[in-house]
Amino acid sequence: MTRRGFLGALTASQSTRLLRAQERANSAFPRLKVVDIEEHRIQVPWADFQNYEMMHFYGPSRRVIYVVRTNSELIGLGENEDPLPKDILEKYIGSSPFEWVADETSKALGTAMYDLMGKAAGVPVYKLIGPKHRSFVPCAAWHVSTHPKRMAATLLHVASLGYTWMKYHLSPFENVIDQMEAMQAVAPKGFKIHHDFTMGGSDDHVFELLQKIEKYPIAGAFEDPMPERDIKGYAELRAKCRLPILYHHSPLGSGFETQHRAADGYILGNSQIGYVLRHAGLFAMLETPFSWQNTGGTITRAMTLHMQAACKTAYLHFNNDTESWKEDVVKERLQPVNGLIRVPETPGLGLTLDRESLERLKKLQLPPQPKWIIKTRFSNGTMMYNLGDTRTPIFMVRPDTRRLATLSYDAPLNTEYWDPDGTPEFRTMMQRLEKEGMVLERG
């Protein structure tokens, strides 16, 4: 890689910082290059406090761990939700980690490259990105929409783990006001809920619904409350709403949206490192807060911490669901205290691979979640039955995807999960659902 190419898209301070790191790395590890990439497909049990809900939404979890080997003793760590194509892996073989500054090829392997760069230079990853703007980064817990009492129990549990925010996707199979009542009754003072509306899909009048929710002290922020392309509508809603409006699925890459002040903050979801860094500059110029949201374990959490430490306005709480898994493949645990996690100061990501755990999780075979029935009772006695299938978890938050009916987040209803029980009643209803899609019965 040429010196000019290396400096191409970087600011003067970034260029100086990276060149010094590369010089230190070359001194300690001359001609460092990638020689092999181990791909480990693992299954990890859901944490006990979320296992019931997560199994019904998603079934057993799967992740892919990447261990990047070099012509030295250094290894780099990355992870992904799904296996990467072979041609992507081959791009990294034979290259220097320093060729992947601001990588936009693979988030997982880009993370491993930064881990290697930091280890080779003897510095934490954030020092390869920019000056540190914060030593502690806010992190939120994550949950799925479920019965009000279970929502309240989960809130209490994640609060005991050190979180002060909890995000969840609303579902028309649960009444959001009933959920808020249950959570408000048990929430510690100052705890906040981040509501994700998954870009609409209900028949609610959004502004009226948000007014109902924001009356509760635990209501904290609203993410994607409307269809993503309604940029003007977002700006109008933001002007009316008391709580922050967060834009995740911004259709024009945030540039046009920020100029129209469409949101109070932005979420960059599962984006490549280079993409995040480019947007970080935009957000910094406009003094607009943002966060980088990625699904993963402690490897993903560590990279997110380093990125948000080094990006000026990345002070929104982030989610990566690490607390949802019972085990991990590294020895360190990055846990929040009063909602904040300290950024690691050791070289690279600051993590140590736990080979024993990795091998154990590779061998683990978790039982699948069979199809089940979403059994909903309305206050007038009407019964609604829908098919629960973890192959299409989006249905749980966007029932409109099956083109059966448009529902409401504030309907007078309650839901239970009807698992296969061997009864004739279950078999009969399952057969009807396979044929009819949804069943409505008058009370």
N, C-alpha and C positions, 0 to 999 in steps of 0.2 A: 504494500500500500504506500502511495507517495505521500510525502509530507503535505503537499497541497491538497490532495484528496482527503487526507485525514482532517484537515482544518476546515474544509469546504463550507459546511453549513453551521459552524460553531461561532459563538461570540468570542471576543478576544480573551476574556477571563476563562471561559471553558477550554479554549485552545491551549492556553498556558497550563492550566490545571492538568489536562490530559497528557500533554507532552511531557510534563515532569513525571507523571505517573508512568508513562511508557518508558522513559529513561530509567527510572528505578527498576521497572520490571525487566528491561533488557539487561540491566546490570546483574540482577539476581537470577534471571531465567532467560539467557540468551536464546533468540530464535524460538520462543515459545509458540507452539502450535497445537491444534486439536488433532488427535490421532484416532479417537474412537468415541462413539456415543452409545452408551448403554440405555436401552429402553426397557423399563420395568412397569408392567401393567399390574395394578394393585386394586384390591377391594378393601375398603375401610368401613367398619361398623359405624352407624350413626351414634352419636352420644345418647345415653339412656334417656335424658330428659326430652329429646326430640324424636326418638326412634319411631314412635307410633305415627306421628304426623308425616315424617319424612318418608317412611315406607309407603304410606298411602298416596303421597304425591309423586315420589320419584322411584320407589323401590330401592334395592341395594345400590350404594354408590360405587363409582369406578373412577380411578384417576391413573395418570401415567407419569412416572417419575423418570427424569433424564439425568444421567450421571455422565458428564462430559470429561473424557480423559485426555491428557496432554502428554507431550514428550518429557514431562517432569513428574514430580509426585503430586502436583496440583490437580484437583478435580473441581468442576463447576456443577452446580445443582440447578435444575429447573423442573417445572411440572406443568402438565396440561390436562384438560378434561378428556381429550381424545388423543389417540396416536397420531403423530405427524406423518405425512406422506414421506416415502423414502427419498424422493428427490429433494425435499427440504433438508433432511438430515445431511445429505451428501454435500450441500452447499457449504457446510461448516467444516467438514473434514479437510485437513491440510491447511486451514487458515489460522491466522493469529487472532486471539480474542479481541485484540485492539482494532481489528477490521470491522467490528460489529458495534461501534459506537452509534448510539441512536438507532438501533436495529429496528427495521420494519418488516422483517421476514418472518420471525416467530417470537412471540412473547415468551414462550417457555425457554427456548434456546438463547434468546437475547438475555434473559435473566441469568442463565448459566455463564454467558460470556462476561457479563458484568461481575459476576461472582469471581470468575477467573482473573479478570483485570484487577479487581481490588486485592485479591490474594497475592498476585504477582507483584503489585506495587506496594503492598503492605498497608493499604488504606481501606476504610469502609467504603461501600459502594457510593454513598451519597457524595463523597468528595470527588468522584469522577463526573458528577452531574452538575454541581454548582455549589455556591456557598450555602452553608446550613442555615435555614430560616427558622427551624424549630427542632428541639431535642426530643419533644414528645408529640406524638401524632394522635388525634382522636379517632377511635375505632368504635363502630356500632356492632351489636349482635344482629343476627338475622333469624327470621322465623317464617313459617307459612301460616296462612289464615286457617284457623280451626275454631273449635267450640270456645265460647267465651271463658268458661272456667279453665280450660287448658291454656288459653292465651295468658290468663292471669298467673297461672302456675309457672309458665315459661318466663314471664317477665320477672317474677321473683327470683327464679334461678339465675338468669343472666345478670341480674343486679348483684347477686351474691358472688358472681365471677368477676365483678369489677366494671361491668358495662353501665353506661348511663343513657344509652340510646338503643332502641330495638327497631329494626326495619321489618316490615312484612308487606306482602302483596295482598290487597283486599280481594275477597271472593264473594260473588253473589250468593253462594251457598251459606254464608254466615251474615248476620246483621251487624254492621260495623258499629252501630250505636250500642248494641248489647255488648260487643267486645270492649268498647271504650269504657262503659260502665264497670265491667268486671275488672279491667286493668287499672282504672283510676282508683278503685276501692283498695288496691293492695300496693300501688306503686310508691316507692320511696320518693320523698320530696326532691324535685329537680329532674326526675327521670322523664325521658321524652320518647314519643313514638314517631317513627318515620313511615308515612303511609305511601305505598307505591300503588298507583292506579292502573298500571300496565297499559297506558294510553287509551283508556276508555273501555268501550264494549258493554256498558250498562245503559239503562234508560233513565238514569238520574239526571237532574239538572245540576250540573257540577258546582256552580257557585253556591246554590242552596245547600247542597250536601256538605261542602267544605265549611260553610257557616255553622252547621250543626256540629261538625267534628271539632272545629277550632275553639269551641266553648270549653272543652275539657283542658285542664292545666297540663295534662301529659301530652297533648297534641303538639308536635314539634315541627313537622315539615310535610309537604306534599310533592311527590315525585310523579311526573308524567300524568297529570290529571285529565288531559285531553288528547285527542288524536295528534300525532307528532307534527303534521304539516300545518296545523293551525297556529302559525307563529303570531299573527295579530291577536288571535284569541288568548294566547298565553300572556302577551303583554297586557291585555285588558284585565285578565284574571289577576295577574300580579299586582296591578294597581288597586284592585278591590280587596284582595285577601290580606288578612292580618299576619298570617304565617308565611314563611319562605316557600316559594315555588321553585322546584328543582327540575331541570331539563336533562334527561338522560338520553333519550333517543332523538337527538336534534337532527333533523333531516338534512341540513346543509352544513354539517360539520362544525357547528357552533359559531362560525364567523358571522353569517347574516343574522343569526338569532341574537348574538351579543350586541350587535349594532342597534337592534330594535328593543333592547332591554326586555327580552322575552321571559327572563327568569332571574331569580336571585342568586342561583348557583348552578353549576353544571356537574354532571357525572360522566366520566369517560369510562365506559364499560368494556372490560376485556380487550382493551386496545393495545396495539404494539407500542413498544417503548418510545420509538422515534415519533410516533403520532402524538403520544402524550406530551413529549417535550416540546414539540412545535406548538401545540395548543396551550401549554403552560406559559409560553411567551405572550400569546394573545391575551390570556386571562390576566397575566401580570400587568400588561399595559393598561387594561381596563379596570384593574383592581377588583376583579370578579373571582369569588371563591370557587373552587372545584375540588373533586376527589377522583381517585382512580379506583374503580371497583373491579375486582377480579375474584373468581371462584377458585378456591384452592386451600392447601394446608399452610403450614408454617413457612415453607419456601416462598410461596406467593405472598404471604403476609410480610415477610422480611423485605422483599423487593418493593412492595407498596410503601412500607415505612421509609425506606431510603429515598424513593422518588418524592414522596410528599414532604420529606424533610428538606429537600433541596429545591423545591418549586415554590416560589414566593407566595402565591395565593392558594396553595393546596392545603387549606386548613379546615375544609369540611370533613366531617367524620366519614370514614370509608367502611365498606363491607367486603369481606372475602370468605365468610362462613366457616372459618377455621374452627370456631368453637362447636360446630355441628358434628365434627368427627371425633370419635373416641380415642383414636391413636394417630401417630404420625411417624415419619421416616427420619426425623432429625432428633437430636438429643435436647435441643433447646426448646423452651416454650415462651412465646412472646405474649404475655397476658397483660390486660389493662389494669390500671389502678385509677379509680375514679374516671374511667372512660378514656384514659390516655396510656399509650404504649411508648416506652423509651426506644429511641432508634439505636440499633446495635453500633458499637464503636470498634469492634474487632474487624480485621481485614475481610474483604468480600462482603457477602451477605451476613456474616457472623454466625453461621450455622455449621453443625457437624453431622455428617451422615451417620445414621444408625443402621448399619448393615443387617444386624440381627432382626430389627423390626421390618426392614424392607423385605427381607427374604420371607418372613412370616406372613406379611400382608400379600405377597405375591401368591402364596399357596392358599390363602383364605378363599373359600367358596361360600358366599352368603346365599341363603335361599331366596328365590324371587318372590315378589308380592303378587299373588294371583289377582285377577280382575275382581272387583268388588262393586257394591252398589251404594251410591250416594242417596240416602233416604232423607227427604226433607218434608217437614210438616209446616204448613202455613197456619196462622192463627185462626182462620175460618174453617180449619179441619181438612183442607185440601192436601193431598199427598202428592209429592213429586219424586220420581225415581229417575236417576241417571246412572250411566255406566262409568265406573271408575277404572281407569286403565293407565298404569304408570308409563306406558309407551307414549302417551300424549298428555303430559302433566299440564300443559298450557290450558287445557279445558277447565281445570280447577279454578283458574283466575279469569279466564275468558271463555265462558260457556258459549258465547256467540260464534266461536270458531267452528262449531259443528252445525251451525245454521239451523238450530232447532228453535231457540227462543232467546229474546233479549231480556235479561233479568235486572234486578236492582240491588245495590249494596245496602239499602235501607228497608227492604221488605220485611214484614212481620213473620219471621220464620225461624226454625231451628233445624239443625241437620245432625244426623248420626251416620257412622260408617258401618255398613252392613257387610261383613266379611262372609265368605263361603262357609256355611254351617251344615251342609248336607241335607237341609230340609227341602221338602217338595216346594214350599213357598219361595225359597231362594232360587231354585232351579227354574221355576215357572217365570219369575220376574226377570231373571237373566235372559231367558229365551225371548221374552217380550222386548227387552231392551236391545238385544241383538237385531231384532226385526224392526222395531218402531223407533229406536233412537232415544226417546224420552217418553215416560208414562206419567199422565196426570189423572188422578182419581178424586172425585168429589167426596168430601167428608160427610 
